[in-house]
Amino acid sequence: MLHDEAFNSSLLKKIIIMPVNRNALIRYKTLDKCLQNRYRQWTLENLIDACSDALYEYEGIDKGVSRRTVQADIQMMRSDKLGYNAPIVVVDRKYYTYEDKEYSITNIPLTDQDLGMLSEAVAFLKEFKGFSHFRDLDGMIQKLEDHVYSQKTKQEPIIDFEKNEGLKGLEYLDQLYQAIIKRKTVSLTYQSFKAREANCFLFHPYLLKEYRNRWFVLGVRGDTQPIMTLALDRILDIEISEESFYQRKYFEASSYFHDVVGVTVNANQNPQEVLLFVERGNAPYVLTKPIHHSQKLVKKEHNGVVISLQVQINFELERVILGFGDGVKVLAPANLKRRIKGKLLHAIDAYHAELDEKFLKNCINGLGRRGIFMLPNVFTDKEKKQLGKPFHQYLEQHEKGDKAPTVIENIFDKFADLRPMLFNSNLKRIVDAIDKNAFLMGGRYFHRTPQTAKSLAWHQQQKIKMKGKGRGKLSVEVLKTFFIVHLHLDEISEKYGALQVASGSQNKILNKDEIALITQNSVPHLSEVKANSIQVFRPLLLHRYTKSANNKRTRIIELIFGTKEF
């Protein structure tokens, strides 16, 4: 039996020695990358330059590569000596490319010789399992052994490792790895999920880190800048820069990530105690696979356990907690408890805001018979909050004395980001279900304050504001093709000033006597809705808003749709 003390680094020399030298491999890899890039035409001179640049970048060789060497490399790649059989062709007797656009030397299958050498390597590495020097390699050795077995026997692997086949950015791993080793500054083109445009900047990389099958690179943008964590799948391009590399003192990965779950570190935040109640069904999973190395069992209860963590509160910790659903409850601290509770309530709200196809069909039938229908929970509370924000800010900026305007016209001209917020999947489905040819004519916002929430006179909406025009009085035939959507950001009821309608009045333009006859000799329908709901009605529907009996504002976004050009 070998012991740690007897470990000799010279034994590592027994691991596979490649049949070609390192410089040749760099050239082959560079040629492969060039020939895969079909957005550029590659002459022999271009390929020579690319190989020369690669050798200088990786090996510091500045004497360049000869024309004869690159031509010999191309012939070697075309042959079966290395198992490549690369389909390299010359187009127009000038430009080199792969005939098969999906080909790459990295995709070729392993040969029997390769498998034999890999088997020897696996057998050798297994001799060191259990040694402190190789403790972190156990999973890698098992993965390699399983891959060799499946290739040799032509059978499915017997171990299925976690992987993400569609993960972007892995092509930059080697470039970043080499830059870190050689302390090279890189020029990154990067676009985060929140950014509208990509940003190009110099970056000094220190560390590559994997978390849940995503790769990240840590580094700084300058000597006075904090440590940044960038996701490789958001990198669009990397180039080695000639700018001098800045090495921050006292950066240690182990201590940097000591107090966090995941990769998000806040240098200005101290770790704090997080108490979690884990119900009985999930307790074994959390106890056998701790959420964080600081995890401690506080107490056992008949229906679960209480555990503690000493961590910074970050995005990844919240994701882990939310991943357990109703199996984990935050006991402390209070701010984390509120955030998790809020996210769960938003999740429930999203399920509430689902349209039932049968119910929607019945509602649209009601639009033809009665001239109006109501749909609840078209928007979530979160969406409602976002929709109300631009109007609130606008009214604050345009106050006139003690009074702010109660109506904002042409809302889509004033608020550029409003349309995508308004037209969520539900509203799109509703509009399409009414008429697939419907188009938005315009929109406005109005709110009824306690001072302005007076009872409105009975009326029909005979005038429609058209694009580029004022409010035009239209014929019955045209008005019958329009429909109006009122999105309610607040509750509308008898208490808060409801919409009263005379059903069936949407097919004719009424005069004053007819309006008086209908309203005085019939019981109008009171249309009440909760916040986040919509009312859809025809313009000629006889309607009015009643006076509010409560000291509360009601906010409404009005959208007008046409279905035929005129």
C-alpha positions as CSV (number, residue, x, y, z in Angstrom):
1,M,0.0,0.0,0.0
2,L,1.3,3.4,-1.0
3,H,1.2,6.3,1.6
4,D,1.0,10.0,1.2
5,E,4.5,10.4,2.4
6,A,5.7,8.2,-0.4
7,F,4.0,10.2,-3.1
8,N,6.4,11.1,-5.8
9,S,5.4,13.7,-8.4
10,S,7.6,11.9,-11.0
11,L,5.0,9.2,-11.2
12,L,2.7,11.7,-12.9
13,K,5.0,11.3,-16.0
14,K,3.3,7.9,-16.6
15,I,0.1,9.6,-17.5
16,I,-0.6,9.8,-21.3
17,I,2.0,11.3,-23.5
18,M,0.4,12.6,-26.7
19,P,1.8,11.3,-30.0
20,V,2.3,14.8,-31.3
21,N,4.0,17.8,-29.8
22,R,2.3,20.7,-28.0
23,N,2.9,23.3,-30.7
24,A,1.4,21.1,-33.4
25,L,-1.7,20.6,-31.2
26,I,-2.1,24.3,-30.8
27,R,-1.8,24.8,-34.6
28,Y,-4.4,22.0,-35.3
29,K,-6.8,23.5,-32.8
30,T,-6.3,26.9,-34.3
31,L,-6.9,25.7,-37.9
32,D,-10.0,23.8,-36.7
33,K,-11.4,26.9,-35.1
34,C,-10.7,29.0,-38.2
35,L,-12.2,26.5,-40.6
36,Q,-15.4,26.2,-38.5
37,N,-15.9,30.0,-38.7
38,R,-17.9,30.2,-42.0
39,Y,-18.5,34.0,-41.5
40,R,-15.0,34.6,-42.8
41,Q,-13.1,33.4,-45.9
42,W,-9.7,32.0,-45.0
43,T,-6.7,32.2,-47.3
44,L,-3.5,30.3,-46.6
45,E,-1.9,33.5,-45.4
46,N,-4.8,34.1,-43.0
47,L,-4.4,30.7,-41.5
48,I,-0.6,31.2,-41.2
49,D,-1.2,34.5,-39.3
50,A,-3.8,32.8,-37.0
51,C,-1.4,30.0,-36.1
52,S,1.4,32.4,-35.5
53,D,-0.8,34.5,-33.2
54,A,-1.9,31.4,-31.3
55,L,1.7,30.2,-30.7
56,Y,2.7,33.6,-29.5
57,E,-0.3,33.8,-27.2
58,Y,0.0,30.3,-25.6
59,E,3.7,29.6,-25.8
60,G,5.4,33.0,-26.3
61,I,6.9,32.0,-29.6
62,D,7.3,35.1,-31.7
63,K,9.1,33.8,-34.8
64,G,5.9,32.9,-36.6
65,V,4.9,29.8,-38.6
66,S,6.2,29.0,-42.0
67,R,4.0,28.4,-45.1
68,R,5.3,24.9,-45.4
69,T,4.5,24.0,-41.8
70,V,0.8,25.1,-42.1
71,Q,0.5,23.3,-45.5
72,A,1.9,20.1,-43.8
73,D,-0.6,20.6,-40.9
74,I,-3.5,20.8,-43.3
75,Q,-2.4,17.5,-45.0
76,M,-1.9,15.8,-41.6
77,M,-5.5,16.9,-40.6
78,R,-6.8,15.6,-44.0
79,S,-5.1,12.2,-43.4
80,D,-6.1,9.4,-41.0
81,K,-2.7,9.4,-39.3
82,L,-4.3,11.2,-36.3
83,G,-7.8,9.9,-37.0
84,Y,-9.0,13.3,-38.1
85,N,-9.8,12.7,-41.8
86,A,-10.8,16.4,-41.9
87,P,-12.9,17.3,-45.0
88,I,-10.8,20.4,-45.8
89,V,-11.6,21.8,-49.2
90,V,-10.4,24.9,-51.2
91,V,-13.1,27.1,-52.6
92,D,-12.4,29.2,-55.7
93,R,-8.8,27.9,-55.6
94,K,-8.1,30.3,-52.7
95,Y,-10.3,29.9,-49.6
96,Y,-10.0,27.0,-47.1
97,T,-13.0,25.7,-45.3
98,Y,-14.7,22.4,-44.1
99,E,-16.9,20.8,-46.6
100,D,-19.1,19.6,-43.7
101,K,-20.1,22.7,-41.8
102,E,-20.7,20.5,-38.7
103,Y,-17.3,19.0,-38.7
104,S,-14.7,19.6,-36.0
105,I,-11.6,17.6,-34.9
106,T,-13.0,17.8,-31.4
107,N,-16.0,15.7,-32.5
108,I,-14.1,12.7,-33.9
109,P,-14.6,9.3,-32.0
110,L,-11.8,7.8,-29.9
111,T,-9.6,5.2,-31.7
112,D,-8.8,1.8,-30.1
113,Q,-5.3,3.2,-29.4
114,D,-6.8,6.2,-27.6
115,L,-9.1,4.0,-25.6
116,G,-6.2,1.7,-24.6
117,M,-4.2,4.7,-23.4
118,L,-7.1,6.1,-21.6
119,S,-7.7,2.8,-19.9
120,E,-4.0,2.8,-18.7
121,A,-4.5,6.4,-17.4
122,V,-7.6,5.4,-15.5
123,A,-5.9,2.4,-14.0
124,F,-3.0,4.5,-13.0
125,L,-5.1,7.3,-11.4
126,K,-7.2,4.7,-9.5
127,E,-4.0,3.7,-7.6
128,F,-4.2,7.1,-6.0
129,K,-7.8,7.1,-4.9
130,G,-7.9,8.0,-1.2
131,F,-4.7,10.0,-1.3
132,S,-5.1,13.6,0.0
133,H,-3.4,14.9,-3.2
134,F,-6.1,13.3,-5.4
135,R,-9.1,13.5,-3.1
136,D,-10.8,16.1,-5.4
137,L,-10.2,13.8,-8.5
138,D,-12.4,10.9,-7.4
139,G,-15.5,12.1,-9.4
140,M,-13.3,12.9,-12.4
141,I,-11.7,9.4,-12.4
142,Q,-15.1,7.8,-12.2
143,K,-16.5,9.8,-15.0
144,L,-13.4,9.0,-17.2
145,E,-13.6,5.3,-16.4
146,D,-17.3,5.2,-17.3
147,H,-16.7,7.1,-20.6
148,V,-13.9,4.6,-21.6
149,Y,-16.1,1.6,-20.7
150,S,-19.1,2.9,-22.8
151,Q,-16.8,3.6,-25.8
152,K,-15.1,0.2,-25.6
153,T,-18.2,-1.9,-25.2
154,K,-20.4,0.3,-27.5
155,Q,-23.0,0.4,-24.7
156,E,-24.8,3.1,-23.0
157,P,-22.9,4.7,-20.0
158,I,-23.8,3.1,-16.7
159,I,-23.3,6.4,-14.8
160,D,-25.3,9.5,-15.9
161,F,-23.5,12.6,-14.7
162,E,-25.3,15.9,-14.5
163,K,-24.6,18.0,-17.5
164,N,-26.1,20.9,-19.5
165,E,-25.8,20.2,-23.2
166,G,-27.1,23.6,-24.3
167,L,-24.9,25.7,-22.1
168,K,-23.3,28.7,-23.9
169,G,-19.9,30.2,-23.2
170,L,-18.0,26.9,-22.7
171,E,-15.9,27.8,-25.8
172,Y,-14.3,30.6,-23.7
173,L,-13.1,28.3,-20.9
174,D,-9.8,27.5,-22.4
175,Q,-9.0,31.2,-23.3
176,L,-9.9,32.4,-19.8
177,Y,-7.9,29.5,-18.2
178,Q,-4.8,30.4,-20.2
179,A,-5.3,34.1,-19.5
180,I,-5.4,33.3,-15.7
181,I,-2.4,31.1,-15.8
182,K,-0.3,33.6,-17.8
183,R,-1.7,36.6,-16.1
184,K,-3.1,38.2,-19.2
185,T,-5.6,41.0,-19.4
186,V,-8.6,40.2,-21.7
187,S,-11.0,42.5,-23.6
188,L,-14.5,41.2,-23.0
189,T,-17.7,41.9,-24.9
190,Y,-20.3,41.2,-22.3
191,Q,-24.1,41.6,-22.0
192,S,-25.8,40.8,-18.7
193,F,-29.5,39.7,-18.7
194,K,-30.5,43.2,-17.5
195,A,-28.5,45.1,-20.1
196,R,-30.1,46.3,-23.3
197,E,-26.8,46.4,-25.2
198,A,-23.4,44.7,-24.9
199,N,-20.6,46.4,-23.2
200,C,-16.9,46.0,-24.1
201,F,-14.3,46.5,-21.3
202,L,-10.8,45.3,-20.1
203,F,-10.9,42.5,-17.5
204,H,-8.3,41.0,-15.3
205,P,-9.4,37.4,-14.6
206,Y,-8.4,35.6,-11.4
207,L,-10.6,32.5,-11.0
208,L,-12.9,30.2,-12.9
209,K,-15.8,28.8,-10.9
210,E,-18.6,26.3,-11.6
211,Y,-21.9,26.4,-9.8
212,R,-24.9,24.2,-10.8
213,N,-23.5,23.5,-14.3
214,R,-22.9,27.2,-15.0
215,W,-19.4,28.6,-15.3
216,F,-18.3,32.0,-14.0
217,V,-15.1,34.0,-14.1
218,L,-14.0,36.3,-11.3
219,G,-11.8,39.3,-11.7
220,V,-11.6,43.0,-11.7
221,R,-11.9,45.8,-14.2
222,G,-9.2,47.9,-12.6
223,D,-7.0,48.4,-9.5
224,T,-9.7,50.4,-7.7
225,Q,-12.7,48.2,-8.8
226,P,-14.3,45.5,-6.7
227,I,-14.3,41.8,-7.6
228,M,-16.8,41.0,-10.3
229,T,-18.4,37.7,-11.1
230,L,-19.3,37.3,-14.8
231,A,-21.3,34.4,-16.3
232,L,-19.5,32.8,-19.3
233,D,-22.9,32.3,-21.0
234,R,-23.2,36.1,-21.2
235,I,-19.8,36.6,-22.8
236,L,-20.1,37.4,-26.6
237,D,-16.4,37.7,-27.4
238,I,-12.9,37.6,-25.8
239,E,-9.6,38.9,-27.1
240,I,-6.3,38.9,-25.3
241,S,-5.2,42.5,-24.6
242,E,-1.7,43.9,-24.4
243,E,-2.6,46.0,-21.3
244,S,-0.6,45.1,-18.2
245,F,-2.3,42.7,-15.8
246,Y,-3.4,43.8,-12.4
247,Q,-3.1,41.2,-9.6
248,R,-5.1,42.0,-6.5
249,K,-3.3,41.1,-3.3
250,Y,-4.7,38.7,-0.8
251,F,-7.4,37.2,-3.1
252,E,-8.1,33.7,-2.0
253,A,-11.1,31.8,-3.5
254,S,-11.7,29.7,-0.4
255,S,-12.1,32.7,1.9
256,Y,-13.9,34.8,-0.8
257,F,-16.7,32.3,-1.1
258,H,-16.6,31.1,2.6
259,D,-19.8,32.9,3.6
260,V,-22.1,32.4,0.6
261,V,-24.2,29.9,-1.1
262,G,-23.4,30.1,-4.8
263,V,-21.3,32.8,-6.5
264,T,-22.8,36.2,-5.5
265,V,-20.6,37.8,-2.9
266,N,-21.2,41.3,-1.3
267,A,-18.0,42.5,0.1
268,N,-19.9,45.0,2.4
269,Q,-22.2,42.5,3.9
270,N,-21.5,40.4,7.0
271,P,-22.8,36.9,7.3
272,Q,-25.8,36.5,9.5
273,E,-27.6,33.6,11.1
274,V,-30.4,32.2,9.0
275,L,-32.9,29.9,10.7
276,L,-34.9,27.4,8.6
277,F,-37.6,25.0,9.6
278,V,-37.5,21.9,7.3
279,E,-40.5,19.7,7.4
280,R,-40.2,16.0,8.1
281,G,-40.3,14.8,4.4
282,N,-37.4,17.1,3.3
283,A,-35.3,16.9,6.5
284,P,-33.3,13.8,5.5
285,Y,-32.2,15.5,2.2
286,V,-31.1,18.7,3.9
287,L,-29.3,16.9,6.7
288,T,-27.4,14.5,4.4
289,K,-26.6,17.2,1.8
290,P,-26.1,20.5,3.7
291,I,-27.1,23.8,2.1
292,H,-23.9,25.3,3.3
293,H,-20.8,24.1,5.2
294,S,-21.9,26.2,8.2
295,Q,-25.1,24.3,8.5
296,K,-26.0,23.1,12.1
297,L,-28.9,21.2,13.5
298,V,-30.5,23.4,16.1
299,K,-33.3,21.1,17.2
300,K,-35.5,18.3,16.2
301,E,-39.3,18.5,16.3
302,H,-42.0,15.9,15.7
303,N,-42.8,17.4,12.3
304,G,-39.4,18.5,11.2
305,V,-36.1,20.1,12.1
306,V,-34.7,23.5,12.6
307,I,-31.3,24.3,11.1
308,S,-29.0,27.3,11.1
309,L,-26.7,28.8,8.5
310,Q,-24.1,31.5,8.9
311,V,-24.2,33.1,5.4
312,Q,-24.7,36.3,3.4
313,I,-28.2,36.6,2.1
314,N,-28.0,36.5,-1.7
315,F,-29.9,35.4,-4.8
316,E,-28.6,31.8,-4.8
317,L,-29.7,31.3,-1.1
318,E,-33.2,32.5,-2.0
319,R,-33.3,30.1,-5.0
320,V,-32.3,27.2,-2.8
321,I,-35.0,28.0,-0.2
322,L,-37.6,28.5,-2.9
323,G,-36.6,25.2,-4.5
324,F,-38.0,23.3,-1.5
325,G,-41.4,24.9,-2.0
326,D,-43.6,24.4,1.1
327,G,-41.0,22.0,2.5
328,V,-38.9,24.9,4.1
329,K,-40.0,27.9,6.1
330,V,-37.7,30.8,6.9
331,L,-37.8,31.6,10.7
332,A,-35.2,34.4,10.7
333,P,-34.0,37.0,9.8
334,A,-37.2,38.9,9.2
335,N,-36.1,40.6,6.0
336,L,-35.4,37.2,4.3
337,K,-38.7,35.9,5.6
338,R,-40.6,38.8,4.0
339,R,-38.8,38.3,0.7
340,I,-39.5,34.6,0.5
341,K,-43.1,35.1,1.5
342,G,-43.5,37.8,-1.1
343,K,-42.1,35.6,-3.9
344,L,-44.3,32.7,-3.0
345,L,-47.4,35.1,-3.0
346,H,-46.3,36.3,-6.5
347,A,-46.1,32.7,-7.6
348,I,-49.6,32.0,-6.4
349,D,-50.8,35.2,-8.0
350,A,-49.4,34.0,-11.4
351,Y,-51.5,30.8,-11.1
352,H,-54.6,32.9,-10.4
353,A,-53.9,35.0,-13.5
354,E,-54.7,32.1,-15.9
355,L,-57.5,32.3,-18.5
356,D,-59.9,29.5,-18.9
357,E,-60.7,29.0,-22.6
358,K,-64.3,28.0,-22.1
359,F,-64.9,31.0,-19.7
360,L,-63.3,33.3,-22.2
361,K,-65.5,32.0,-25.0
362,N,-68.6,32.6,-23.0
363,C,-67.5,36.1,-22.1
364,I,-67.0,37.0,-25.8
365,N,-70.5,35.6,-26.6
366,G,-71.7,38.0,-23.9
367,L,-70.1,40.9,-25.7
368,G,-72.4,40.2,-28.7
369,R,-75.5,39.9,-26.6
370,R,-75.1,42.5,-23.8
371,G,-72.3,44.6,-25.2
372,I,-70.0,44.0,-22.3
373,F,-68.1,41.4,-20.3
374,M,-65.7,41.3,-17.4
375,L,-62.6,39.1,-16.8
376,P,-60.9,38.8,-13.4
377,N,-57.2,38.4,-12.8
378,V,-55.9,39.3,-16.2
379,F,-52.8,40.8,-14.6
380,T,-50.8,39.8,-11.5
381,D,-50.2,42.2,-8.6
382,K,-46.6,42.5,-9.7
383,E,-47.7,43.5,-13.2
384,K,-50.2,46.0,-11.9
385,K,-47.6,47.6,-9.7
386,Q,-45.3,48.1,-12.8
387,L,-48.2,49.5,-14.8
388,G,-49.1,52.1,-12.2
389,K,-45.6,53.4,-11.7
390,P,-45.1,55.5,-14.9
391,F,-48.5,57.2,-14.4
392,H,-47.7,58.0,-10.8
393,Q,-44.4,59.5,-11.7
394,Y,-45.9,61.5,-14.5
395,L,-48.6,63.0,-12.4
396,E,-46.1,63.9,-9.7
397,Q,-44.1,65.9,-12.2
398,H,-47.1,67.6,-13.8
399,E,-49.0,68.8,-10.7
400,K,-50.6,72.2,-11.0
401,G,-51.0,73.7,-7.6
402,D,-52.9,71.2,-5.5
403,K,-54.5,69.5,-8.5
404,A,-52.9,67.0,-10.8
405,P,-54.5,66.2,-14.2
406,T,-57.1,63.4,-13.9
407,V,-56.6,62.3,-17.5
408,I,-53.5,61.5,-19.5
409,E,-54.1,61.3,-23.3
410,N,-51.9,59.5,-25.9
411,I,-50.2,57.2,-23.3
412,F,-48.3,55.2,-25.8
413,D,-46.6,58.4,-27.1
414,K,-45.7,59.5,-23.6
415,F,-44.5,56.1,-22.2
416,A,-42.3,54.1,-24.6
417,D,-42.1,51.0,-22.4
418,L,-45.8,50.8,-21.6
419,R,-47.0,48.7,-24.6
420,P,-44.9,45.5,-23.8
421,M,-46.0,45.7,-20.2
422,L,-49.7,46.0,-21.0
423,F,-49.8,43.3,-23.7
424,N,-49.1,40.3,-21.5
425,S,-50.0,36.8,-22.8
426,N,-53.6,37.2,-21.3
427,L,-54.5,40.5,-23.0
428,K,-53.1,39.2,-26.3
429,R,-55.3,36.1,-26.1
430,I,-58.3,38.2,-25.2
431,V,-57.9,40.6,-28.1
432,D,-57.2,37.8,-30.6
433,A,-60.2,35.9,-29.3
434,I,-62.5,38.9,-29.9
435,D,-61.1,39.6,-33.4
436,K,-57.8,38.4,-34.9
437,N,-57.7,41.5,-37.1
438,A,-58.0,43.9,-34.1
439,F,-55.5,46.8,-33.9
440,L,-54.8,49.3,-31.2
441,M,-56.3,52.8,-32.0
442,G,-55.0,54.5,-28.9
443,G,-55.1,54.7,-25.2
444,R,-55.5,57.0,-22.2
445,Y,-55.2,56.8,-18.4
446,F,-57.6,58.4,-16.0
447,H,-58.1,58.3,-12.3
448,R,-61.1,59.3,-10.2
449,T,-60.0,61.0,-7.0
450,P,-62.4,61.5,-4.0
451,Q,-62.8,65.1,-5.3
452,T,-63.5,64.2,-9.0
453,A,-65.4,60.9,-8.5
454,K,-68.8,62.4,-9.1
455,S,-71.6,60.6,-10.8
456,L,-71.2,60.9,-14.6
457,A,-74.1,61.4,-16.9
458,W,-75.4,58.5,-19.0
459,H,-73.7,58.5,-22.4
460,Q,-72.6,56.6,-25.4
461,Q,-69.0,56.9,-26.6
462,Q,-69.7,58.1,-30.1
463,K,-66.4,59.9,-30.7
464,I,-63.2,57.9,-31.1
465,K,-59.8,59.6,-31.1
466,M,-57.9,58.3,-34.2
467,K,-54.2,58.4,-34.9
468,G,-53.2,61.7,-36.3
469,K,-56.8,63.1,-35.9
470,G,-59.0,64.5,-33.2
471,R,-62.1,62.8,-31.8
472,G,-64.2,62.0,-34.8
473,K,-68.0,61.2,-34.7
474,L,-68.4,57.9,-36.5
475,S,-71.3,56.0,-38.0
476,V,-73.1,53.1,-36.3
477,E,-71.6,50.6,-38.7
478,V,-68.1,51.7,-37.9
479,L,-68.6,52.1,-34.1
480,K,-70.0,48.5,-33.9
481,T,-66.6,47.3,-35.1
482,F,-64.8,48.9,-32.2
483,F,-64.3,47.6,-28.7
484,I,-63.0,49.3,-25.6
485,V,-60.9,47.7,-22.8
486,H,-60.8,49.2,-19.3
487,L,-57.9,47.8,-17.3
488,H,-58.6,48.5,-13.6
489,L,-55.7,49.0,-11.3
490,D,-58.1,49.4,-8.3
491,E,-61.3,47.8,-7.2
492,I,-64.5,49.2,-8.9
493,S,-67.7,48.5,-6.9
494,E,-70.8,50.3,-5.6
495,K,-68.7,51.6,-2.7
496,Y,-65.8,52.8,-4.9
497,G,-67.8,54.1,-7.9
498,A,-69.0,51.3,-10.2
499,L,-69.7,51.2,-13.9
500,Q,-73.5,51.1,-14.6
501,V,-74.6,49.9,-18.0
502,A,-77.8,49.4,-19.9
503,S,-77.2,46.1,-21.6
504,G,-78.2,45.7,-25.2
505,S,-77.9,49.4,-26.1
506,Q,-74.7,48.9,-28.2
507,N,-76.3,48.6,-31.6
508,K,-77.9,52.1,-32.0
509,I,-77.1,55.7,-31.5
510,L,-79.6,57.0,-29.0
511,N,-80.9,60.6,-28.6
512,K,-81.5,62.3,-25.3
513,D,-85.2,61.2,-25.1
514,E,-84.3,57.6,-25.7
515,I,-81.5,57.7,-23.1
516,A,-83.9,59.2,-20.5
517,L,-86.6,56.6,-21.4
518,I,-84.2,53.7,-21.0
519,T,-82.5,54.9,-17.8
520,Q,-85.7,55.9,-16.0
521,N,-87.7,52.7,-16.8
522,S,-85.1,50.0,-16.4
523,V,-82.7,48.7,-13.7
524,P,-79.2,49.2,-15.0
525,H,-76.6,46.5,-14.6
526,L,-73.9,47.3,-12.0
527,S,-70.5,46.1,-13.3
528,E,-68.1,45.5,-10.4
529,V,-64.6,44.3,-10.8
530,K,-61.6,43.6,-8.6
531,A,-58.2,45.1,-9.2
532,N,-56.2,43.5,-12.0
533,S,-59.4,42.8,-13.9
534,I,-60.7,44.2,-17.2
535,Q,-64.0,45.3,-18.6
536,V,-64.6,45.0,-22.4
537,F,-67.5,46.8,-24.0
538,R,-68.8,48.3,-27.2
539,P,-68.5,52.1,-27.6
540,L,-72.3,52.6,-28.0
541,L,-73.1,50.8,-24.8
542,L,-75.1,53.2,-22.7
543,H,-73.0,53.6,-19.5
544,R,-71.9,55.8,-16.6
545,Y,-69.6,55.7,-13.6
546,T,-71.4,56.2,-10.2
547,K,-70.2,58.5,-7.5
548,S,-67.7,57.0,-5.0
549,A,-69.0,56.6,-1.5
550,N,-65.5,56.1,-0.2
551,N,-62.4,58.4,0.1
552,K,-60.4,56.3,-2.4
553,R,-59.0,56.8,-5.9
554,T,-59.7,54.5,-8.7
555,R,-57.2,54.2,-11.7
556,I,-58.2,53.0,-15.1
557,I,-56.2,52.4,-18.3
558,E,-58.5,52.7,-21.4
559,L,-57.5,51.0,-24.7
560,I,-59.5,51.4,-27.9
561,F,-59.4,48.8,-30.6
562,G,-60.6,48.8,-34.2
563,T,-61.2,45.8,-36.3
564,K,-61.6,47.4,-39.8
565,E,-59.7,50.1,-41.5
566,F,-61.9,53.1,-42.5
